[in-house]
Amino acid sequence: MINLFISKSNDPAYNLAVEEYLTYQYSTNDPILYIWQNSNTIVVGRNQNTYAEINIAEAMKDEVKIIRRNTGGGTVFHDMGNVCYSLIVNNDKNSQSNFEIALQPIIQYLRSEGLNANFSGRNDIEIDGYKISGNAQLKNMTKILQHGTLLFDVELPRILKYLNVDPEKIKHQKVKSKPARVANIKAIMGEKNKEIELNDFIENVINSYTKNEEVKWIEFTESEKESINELFNDKYCSREWTFAKNEDFEISNKKYLETKGLIEIKTNVDKGKITNIKIYGDFLGYTGTEALEFALINTDYDYHAVKNILDKFSLKEIFGDNFEAEDILNLLFN
């Protein structure tokens, strides 16, 4: 028997709360298959420095949701063209924790469609050398969670837009993600004159795991829903979970702005808050930067939070004519 749950939500905080509940608290000895989608979301790995992985200014301007997951691995972008799967099994002597073995149903399904799908590297699926799936695992004393992405029809340019951080801009101890050669499954199928819609693709992925198995649909009780909502509110909706883990670093950025002058900003961030900031340059303001610097200390290192502080000051008096909040924000977050 296999337990099946398909999320009707596209909120990453809710979907990750469901996944954690299914992994740690849901009572069953049978495997669980969980299918979910997030809209307009960047998901960072458990051990990553959120700010170091993302072009924060672009993501926040576009109101992209940013969230941390429980598993390791790199940063990924999700939209409604991406399908997420989670496979949860017992952690016992009979369980398989090998990525390649767990991914075989999906690989075999893709091959049945005439695609040259293969397991690649540590945890990917590729078709003709293009990555279409990345995966990660979590293990505790009783369960193994393996989950991953399936790039069906994602807006691929947005991956580079949000994940192309210059490694010289932020000094940190974590390893940065590197964008891989990626492609969409729908486009690859189209090249082989095979048209498929998203819902059919999802159904086929589910069937790849559930064929020859009795399927039990998961229906949460009111008590289970309350537990999921606690995880949703207390953990995944909290800024601390996503931004304050291992966030101790220095940002230093300098730029010459035509007609405005040279400006350099050095910022220290610890646990998601600005702990020190100094602004230098040959700009022609006349009140000095000290009051602004003081106001920014202990502010969340967040695009909108900093903008709210900047909007309270006369930037013309501090920096000179034509200076705008965007000039400062771009230096802080790009």
Beta strands, then each sheet from edge to edge (+ up, - down):
strand 1: 2-6
strand 2: 32-36
strand 3: 41-44
strand 4: 65-68
strand 5: 76-78
strand 6: 82-90
strand 7: 117-120
strand 8: 124-127
strand 9: 130-139
strand 10: 143-151
strand 11: 170-171
strand 12: 215-217
strand 13: 248-257
strand 14: 261-270
strand 15: 273-281
sheet 1: 7+ 8- 9+ 10- 6+ 2- 1- 12-
sheet 2: 4+ 3+ 5-
sheet 3: 11+ 13- 14+ 15-
end
